Amino acid sequence: MIPIYRGRSRRAALAGAVCALLVTGTALTGCSEDPNEGTNGVGRLSADQIRSRSQKAAESVGAVRLHGTVVTSGRTYTLDMRLKEQGGIGSVTTEGETFRLLRVDDELYLKAGAEFWGQGDGEKDGGADGGAAADKLAEKYVKVPQGDPSYKKFIGFTDKDVLLGGLLTLHGELATDGHHEQSGVRTIRVTGDEGSGGTLDVSLEGKPYPVRLVRAGKAGTLTFSSWGTDFALEEPAEDETLDYGKQLPAS
């Protein structure tokens, strides 16, 4: 018995039969699925438009998590930060040392191990006294004075607008480089100068948020997640906080 198809079902069946019979490359391409079907549609835009939409989406949302590496001035930083307008919290690792950073509005706190605090004047001048002071400061949140050089150095890691504004950059002529998948999310990839100027994967699901960035010049790779997901942000308890009492170690 020959099946009877009606309406759309019949048209789909006929299209499938035609695709099965056609063997040329052009014909097969024409029969393939639209990779932008069921997406937010940015995959149909130009590379410049995709980047612009992605930047606007990133600016419009209140919170984000980013993790990965950033290479600057010959030093590699491994970041795992959660950021929002009121501040941020997370860790920064460089040259084998990990720092815990916490910012609430303008108040910045740093948590580090004894080795970091031992680089201060106490170790140089007193040895044992410096070691005792370092042990006391270790694993405690130390409030960073706003006039201290370290304040300017560290606060950028906790500022969403500053950090994303400096990182979400591609160099050179932009082009799209196909559809991809990052951490289970369908993306459209934008490249600068065929990849040498960096690559940016933008989500095709929901809002066109940045998902993954490979920076130009092998300057690091970052992934972005938890867009718009709020998180608790409050100053550390009094028994978790100590004053350093002088300028933080220069390193």
Solvent accessible surface area in square Angstrom, and as a share of the most:
residue,aa,sasa,rsa
1,M,236,1.05
2,I,150,0.76
3,P,83,0.52
4,I,141,0.72
5,Y,98,0.37
6,R,187,0.68
7,G,48,0.47
8,R,196,0.72
9,S,69,0.45
10,R,134,0.49
11,R,157,0.57
12,A,65,0.50
13,A,36,0.28
14,L,96,0.48
15,A,55,0.43
16,G,42,0.41
17,A,51,0.40
18,V,78,0.45
19,C,36,0.22
20,A,84,0.65
21,L,144,0.72
22,L,77,0.39
23,V,123,0.71
24,T,83,0.48
25,G,55,0.53
26,T,118,0.68
27,A,21,0.16
28,L,92,0.46
29,T,100,0.58
30,G,66,0.64
31,C,51,0.30
32,S,74,0.48
33,E,159,0.71
34,D,60,0.31
35,P,78,0.49
36,N,14,0.07
37,E,124,0.56
38,G,73,0.70
39,T,28,0.16
40,N,52,0.27
41,G,19,0.18
42,V,3,0.02
43,G,13,0.13
44,R,146,0.53
45,L,45,0.22
46,S,58,0.37
47,A,9,0.07
48,D,86,0.45
49,Q,91,0.41
50,I,0,0.00
51,R,65,0.24
52,S,43,0.28
53,R,119,0.43
54,S,0,0.00
55,Q,63,0.28
56,K,131,0.56
57,A,9,0.07
58,A,2,0.02
59,E,131,0.59
60,S,82,0.53
61,V,20,0.11
62,G,47,0.45
63,A,4,0.03
64,V,1,0.01
65,R,82,0.30
66,L,0,0.00
67,H,70,0.31
68,G,19,0.18
69,T,46,0.27
70,V,13,0.08
71,V,49,0.28
72,T,64,0.37
73,S,121,0.78
74,G,79,0.76
75,R,77,0.28
76,T,68,0.39
77,Y,39,0.15
78,T,64,0.37
79,L,2,0.01
80,D,53,0.27
81,M,0,0.00
82,R,71,0.26
83,L,0,0.00
84,K,26,0.11
85,E,147,0.66
86,Q,93,0.41
87,G,0,0.00
88,G,0,0.00
89,I,40,0.20
90,G,5,0.05
91,S,27,0.17
92,V,2,0.01
93,T,43,0.25
94,T,9,0.05
95,E,132,0.59
96,G,77,0.74
97,E,43,0.19
98,T,75,0.44
99,F,10,0.04
100,R,95,0.35
101,L,0,0.00
102,L,6,0.03
103,R,20,0.07
104,V,22,0.12
105,D,86,0.44
106,D,89,0.46
107,E,49,0.22
108,L,1,0.00
109,Y,11,0.04
110,L,0,0.00
111,K,51,0.22
112,A,3,0.03
113,G,27,0.26
114,A,36,0.28
115,E,132,0.59
116,F,3,0.01
117,W,8,0.03
118,G,7,0.06
119,Q,64,0.29
120,G,8,0.08
121,D,81,0.42
122,G,26,0.25
123,E,92,0.41
124,K,157,0.66
125,D,123,0.64
126,G,39,0.37
127,G,40,0.38
128,A,86,0.67
129,D,107,0.55
130,G,3,0.03
131,G,31,0.30
132,A,63,0.49
133,A,50,0.39
134,A,5,0.04
135,D,99,0.51
136,K,137,0.58
137,L,15,0.08
138,A,22,0.17
139,E,116,0.52
140,K,67,0.28
141,Y,17,0.06
142,V,0,0.00
143,K,85,0.36
144,V,2,0.01
145,P,68,0.43
146,Q,102,0.45
147,G,79,0.76
148,D,9,0.05
149,P,80,0.50
150,S,7,0.04
151,Y,22,0.08
152,K,167,0.71
153,K,107,0.46
154,F,13,0.06
155,I,43,0.22
156,G,21,0.20
157,F,29,0.12
158,T,0,0.00
159,D,40,0.21
160,K,12,0.05
161,D,102,0.53
162,V,93,0.53
163,L,19,0.09
164,L,10,0.05
165,G,59,0.57
166,G,50,0.48
167,L,11,0.05
168,L,14,0.07
169,T,53,0.31
170,L,9,0.05
171,H,102,0.46
172,G,52,0.50
173,E,139,0.62
174,L,24,0.12
175,A,49,0.38
176,T,64,0.37
177,D,71,0.37
178,G,38,0.36
179,H,70,0.31
180,H,59,0.27
181,E,116,0.52
182,Q,31,0.14
183,S,116,0.75
184,G,56,0.54
185,V,43,0.25
186,R,96,0.35
187,T,0,0.00
188,I,4,0.02
189,R,42,0.15
190,V,0,0.00
191,T,9,0.05
192,G,0,0.00
193,D,70,0.36
194,E,169,0.76
195,G,29,0.28
196,S,83,0.54
197,G,4,0.04
198,G,1,0.01
199,T,22,0.13
200,L,3,0.02
201,D,1,0.00
202,V,0,0.00
203,S,7,0.04
204,L,1,0.01
205,E,73,0.33
206,G,61,0.58
207,K,116,0.49
208,P,21,0.13
209,Y,36,0.14
210,P,0,0.00
211,V,17,0.10
212,R,69,0.25
213,L,1,0.00
214,V,46,0.27
215,R,53,0.19
216,A,26,0.20
217,G,70,0.67
218,K,191,0.81
219,A,20,0.15
220,G,10,0.10
221,T,43,0.25
222,L,1,0.00
223,T,39,0.23
224,F,8,0.03
225,S,43,0.28
226,S,45,0.29
227,W,35,0.12
228,G,45,0.44
229,T,69,0.40
230,D,105,0.54
231,F,23,0.10
232,A,90,0.70
233,L,31,0.15
234,E,133,0.60
235,E,89,0.40
236,P,22,0.14
237,A,54,0.42
238,E,163,0.73
239,D,109,0.57
240,E,83,0.37
241,T,34,0.20
242,L,47,0.23
243,D,116,0.60
244,Y,29,0.11
245,G,75,0.72
246,K,105,0.44
247,Q,114,0.51
248,L,4,0.02
249,P,9,0.06
250,A,85,0.66
251,S,63,0.41
